[in-house]
């Protein structure tokens, strides 16, 4: 559980990720990188692994909890799949610690397309990724 406030804007964080993805080149390297991001995710407390925190539409089980502090949203997440865990870790890198307005103003679909992620994933995993983004946006709109 981390309440770190990002030091970069969402666009700067995305630009950095795009650069890293470009350096990795092929899809294998990119998917490996995403899985590695997931390995760095802090364990989700058992009491957060509840039905209300489950993200529907994912190929694997994905839990996403949010909390507010100082006008910002902080997210914690986990998954029982290495790739889904990596995908949610990537989204947390972008979104956690942002204000709801920043989250809602950011075009996640365009960002993911810039990373080339949806095209590297199966249709079901891409749908799951969209569901994760949807859940983050819902929390920001609440």
N, C-alpha and C positions, 0 to 999 in steps of 0.2 A: 504494500500500500504506500504509494508515494504521492505527496502533495507538492511536487516540484512545479513551479511556474516556469513555462518556457521562456528562454531569453531571446528566441528568434520569432519572427512572425510566422504565420502558417505558410505563407508563400516562400519564405526563406528555408523553412524546414523541408518543404516539398522540393525546392530547387536542389537542396543537398541530397535528398533521397534520389532524385532523378539522376544526379551526377554519379552517385554510388551505383545505381542500377546500370547506367551506361558503361561504367568501368567494368562491371561484371560480364557484360556482353551477352552470352547465351542464356537461354531460359533455365538451364540446369543450375548455373551459377546464381541466378536471381532467386530461384525457388529455394536453393540451399541457404542463401542470405536471409530470406524471409523466415525459414525454419530456425535459423540461428537467432533471429530477433525474438522468436517465441521462447527460446531457451532462457532468455534473459528476463522473462516476465516473472514478477514476484508471485509466489503461490497465492491462490485465492483462498481466503478463509472458508472453512466448511459451511459456516452459516450464510455465506453469499452464494453457495451452490444450490439455490432454490429455483423452483419452477418460474417464479416471477422474473428472475434474472436470465433465464434461458433465451437465447436468440433463435426465433423460429426460422425455418427455411435453410438451415445449415446442414451440410452433409454429416457433420460431426456434432457432438454436443458442445455448445459454446455458451459460456456464462459471461454476462457483462453487468457490472453494478456501477452505479454513479452516485456521487455525493457532491454537494455544493459547499463552497467555502470562499469567503472574500469575493463573492460575485463571479466565481469561476466554477467550472465543472471538472471533477476528477473522476477518472474511470479506472476500474480494476477488472481484469478479465482472465479467463482461462478456457482451455478446451482439452478434450481427450484426444485430439488429433494434432500432430506436430505442425502440419501445414495450416490448419485453421488457427492454431495458437499463434503462429507466425503472422498470419493475416491480421488478427486482432491486435497483436503487438505493434504492427506497422501503423494501424489506425490510432492506437493510443499515443504513439510517437507524434502523430499529427495533431490529435485532438485533446488529449488530457492536459488539464491546467489552463484551458482557454475559456474565454467568456462565452456565454450562450450566443451573443451577437456574432462573435468571430466564427463560431462553428456554423451558424446558420447562413452566414455570408459566403462561406467557402464552398466552391463547387467540387464536391468529392468525386463525382463521376468523371469529370474532366481530369482531376488529379490522378485518379487510378488509371485512366487511359494514358496519361503522360508517362506513368510508370510501366505501362504495358501489362499490368497485372491481369485484368479480366480475360485478355486473349490467351494468357498462359495457363489459365485454370479451366477445369471442366465446367460445363454450363451450371451444374449443381453447386460447385464451389464458388463460381462467380456470383450466383444468386445469393449464396450465403454471405459473401462479402458485402453485397448490396444490402442485405438484411442487417448486418452489423452496423453499416453506415446509417441505415434508417433508424436503428435503435439509439445511436448516438445523437442523431438529429432530433428524435422525439424527446430525449432527455433535455436537450437544449431548448426546445420549444415549450417544455412544461413549466 
